[in-house]
Each structure stands twice: as C-alpha cells, then as structure tokens.
Amino acid sequence: MHLFQLLLFLIIIVTECYIKVNSTTQTTILFIPLDERFTTRSIVLNLARLIQDDFTLLTPPIELISHWKQPANTTILFQWLHDQISTSCSISTSCSLLLSTEQLLYGGLINSRLSNTSFDELNSRLKNLVGLKREFGSKLQIYLSSVIMRIPAYNGDFEEPDYWATYGRLIYLWSFYTDRYAVLHNPADEEQVHILEKQIPSNILQEFIWRRARNYNLTYTLLHDYTRLYFERIWLTLDDNAEYGLNKAEERKLIQLIHDPSINISSKVNIYPGADEVSLAILSQIVVNNKQQQQQQSSSIPTFTVRYRNVTTQNYIPNYEGAPLNESVLKQITAVGGQYIEYTNETSADILVLVNNWSTDTQHEATQLQTCENYSPLNITTNQSIIVYADVRYSNGGDICFSQWILNHTQIGTYAYAGWNTNGNTLGTCLSNGVLLKYYLNTKSTSTTIKENRRFTLYRFLEDIQYQAYLRQYLSSYLTDVSLDPSDKLNNDLNFYETFIQKGFISYAKKITNEFNVNNIYYPWNRTFEIGFQLIDN
C-alpha cells in the first residue's frame, strides 16, 4: 500500500472505527464489513450516526481487514471479535454481531473468489464462529451475510482470478448456457455448451467449478447445520447475476434447502439480488428487532408501500440482476425488517417508497447521455409518512434531473435517497435509511437525527449524482485523452485526481448546504469506479 494511502486510512480509522455514545447505550453492534471500501464499510458507520443514542457500533481498524486482493488474517479478526465481546459487550444489555462471512471466513470478498483455501479450513473457521455463540450464549445475537459468488460477463481480472482477463466472457457464457439447458432442455443450448468448452482450457474450467462448489458447500453447511440453533438471521445475496447461470442454479438449490421443513429456517433467511449494501439491511433489521423487544408488540415492524413513476416497467429486469424490479423491491423490504402493504394512499404505511424507474425497454447506464423526464407521478402531499426516493432509472449512478427535482421539492434531511451501482445496492441503502428515520425522526433527538440524515443524504448525492453520474465522466475523459493513465491505476497521479474530485464536490455541496465540509477524498482501489470521502462539520 502506498504511504499516502496508509496515512489516509489511519486518519479515517481515528474518526470512523467507533461510533461512541453515552452511558445509556442499550446495544453494542460489532461490525465486520464485506471489505474495506467506502461503499461497504464507511457507509454503514455513517448511517449508524442516526441511531447513536441507542447503539454503539464498533468495527476493526481498517488495517485488520482485507485490502483489494490482500486478504485479512481471519485469526486476528476472530481475536478482535472475542476481545470486544468480552469487554464492550459486557457493559451492554445486548450484543449483536453484524458479520460478513466473506471477510471473517474467507478473508475478504475478493479473496472468496481467488483463494485456494480448503473447504475443511473454511468449515473450521465457521465452527469457531459457532463457538462464540456457545461461549457467550443468549446475550449474543449473530447476523450474517453471505454472497453467492458472482460470474461477471466480461473479460477482466481486477476483482477476479487471473484467467478471467482472457476467459471471463467465455466462462460466463458457458455458465449461462449450462444452466439454461438444465432448466429449458433446449438442444441448441447444449450445443453452445460443447462449443464453449472447447474454447476454455479444461484446467481453468475445473478450477472455476471447484471454487464455486467449495463456496456453495460452505453456504449449505452454514444453513443446514448451524442457522436454526446459532444465528438470528442470514442474508444471502446474489452479486452481479443474470437470468441463468451456475449462481442462479445454486440459488434455486439453496431456496429448496431454506424451505425444507425438516430444518425449519425459512423465517431466518433472506435471499435476493444485492451485495455491497447488505450490511445496511442487517443494521436496519437489528434496529427493528431491538424496537420490537422494547415494545413487546409486532406493530413496531415498519410498514412499506410503493409507488412507481412508470408502472409499465416495474416488472422489467434491471442490469446486473436476474429478477424483476418489483420482485426485488419486495424482497429488499423484507430484508431491512419491513412489511409490505398494497398502496392505497400516501399515508397507508409508515414508509412511502417512491421509485424513479426507467421508461425505456432496458435500464440504461448513468454514464450515458441523460435526459429529464416527468417526475410528477412521484409528487406527494403528505408529511405523515417517511419518504424514500429509490432512484433506479439508471445503473451505476443516479438521475441528475431527478435529484434536482427532489432538492427543489423537499427539505434535505427529512427523507432517504439512493441511486448507486445496481438496483439492489440502491434499494437496500434507501430502504434501510427509511427504517431508521421511521424510528428516530420524531423523537427527543429529532434535531440530531435530521442533521445526521442530512449528512448521510449529502453523501448519497455527492457519490451517486455528482461523482458517478457527472464528475467520473470528466475524469475518465481526462485519463483517456490527456494523461493516458489506466482507469485502475490512479496512483500514478493520485494527488491531482483527488483534488480534481474534491473541487467538484465542494462546489456541488455548497449549493445544497453549508453545514459540512468535504475532506479526505480517496480511491479505495486506485480506480475510478469507487470513491471515498468524509463530510466534516463546518
């Protein structure tokens, strides 16, 4: 890691590792993130600021977790967990573990796709996690996320094994046609499988199959052997998937297992498209469970209703996913601890989800030429429901015109917004935010909640709109036409690229609020795809 990045990470550690609250804290949450990126670690710490009156969230220093293709030392992570349970959790009325199995068992998300660690070793680590529950008992609630390993449709090894640079597209197609033939039994698909097998070296294909089988078997063991007795809930997410593929075949088999009455875990497992946002959903569920225990009634479960800007495309399949948009919305509502009810009016539920979906036959990329549309179907008159804006018109960034429409029609801090990367990423982020607002927007700490929600919403506008949908395009053009630096090697001139984005962030943020200052711009993996930064009080 470059010295500048290391110093930057150390700065972030000081301000982000611990969300400390006063002595009346009821619950400690120990958080092991999917990886070190801003979108998987810092985003959770930032949202947790909304609930700091009731929860202390602790996470390992960033140097203890994975860094790109450098895996974490899982033994050290287990020791950190044990130490925190023994100390911090001992002074709390309850303790929840919010854990990514990719980080804790494999050593990180990318390492789960690269490593040659044996199933026996991974299963031994899983048994260590079960051992924590056995040791500390009912005071410890364990919430787990696990990713059904993705199969990218392109050649590129930045997040994949080396062979993906040459054979990635062919492996994706082989997987797609293999599964489609298994489902539809079309001889033309079987013929495609045979053609593709001749183009992929057998040793590479076997390695791909072996690693998938290993990961699947670990997930199966987690569900079959341990979930009912030891874990509160499991989130299984499908990262970058399509309608067919080995990952979809694994999903179908796992769904069958989940609904097997002999193991009785169907009420404990969510399975749906997503990945990077899943820790936000788990945080939301922990808050819902905590509130239910306090109130001793099921009515504390947040209710959601949904309105789509374009009803004709609500059942279309978004980019990078294999299920219709409206189906994913319902699953994401369940994943954050909510309950869906049919839309009758603006106040028929605690939370009103306004979905800015696309009007075209397919979902476009935010990097393409954007146009303004009619957003009046999302106009509201109520102030009695929590408002959530799910901006899924584009993938990999938000709708610039829609964001301006929101800012012109509403007061920042009183609603939730997201519009990043995949449909699942967006939904999990804004729905989780909505749940926390449901519980904390109208309390004795309302002013603090609104301020922290303004901060979180500004994070979203800066990243989803100003960076992904706008500034990133200028940065990419500069890389292509002027500097000729590769888009995944920004460390060639890191200071310039960070300053370039910071200037664009500061000017944009000031148009919305002068309450926060943009600091510590960084690129977690030295490429344009991810950005990280902090919003500090002015």
DAKA-V236448 format. One record per helix or strand. SS is the DSSP state (H for helix, E for strand). FROM is the first residue (numbers start at 1). TO is the last residue. If there is no record, write none. Layout:
# DAKA-V236448
ss=SS from=FROM to=TO
ss=SS from=FROM to=TO
This chain:
# DAKA-V236448
ss=H from=3 to=16
ss=E from=18 to=19
ss=E from=27 to=32
ss=H from=38 to=51
ss=E from=55 to=59
ss=H from=62 to=64
ss=E from=67 to=67
ss=E from=70 to=70
ss=H from=74 to=86
ss=H from=89 to=91
ss=E from=94 to=100
ss=H from=101 to=106
ss=H from=109 to=114
ss=H from=119 to=139
ss=E from=140 to=148
ss=H from=164 to=184
ss=H from=187 to=197
ss=H from=202 to=230
ss=E from=233 to=238
ss=H from=246 to=258
ss=H from=266 to=268
ss=E from=269 to=273
ss=H from=278 to=295
ss=H from=298 to=300
ss=E from=303 to=308
ss=H from=311 to=313
ss=E from=317 to=317
ss=E from=324 to=324
ss=H from=325 to=335
ss=E from=339 to=340
ss=E from=351 to=356
ss=E from=364 to=365
ss=H from=376 to=378
ss=E from=386 to=391
ss=E from=394 to=395
ss=H from=400 to=409
ss=E from=415 to=418
ss=H from=423 to=440
ss=H from=446 to=483
ss=H from=490 to=512
ss=E from=516 to=522
ss=E from=532 to=537
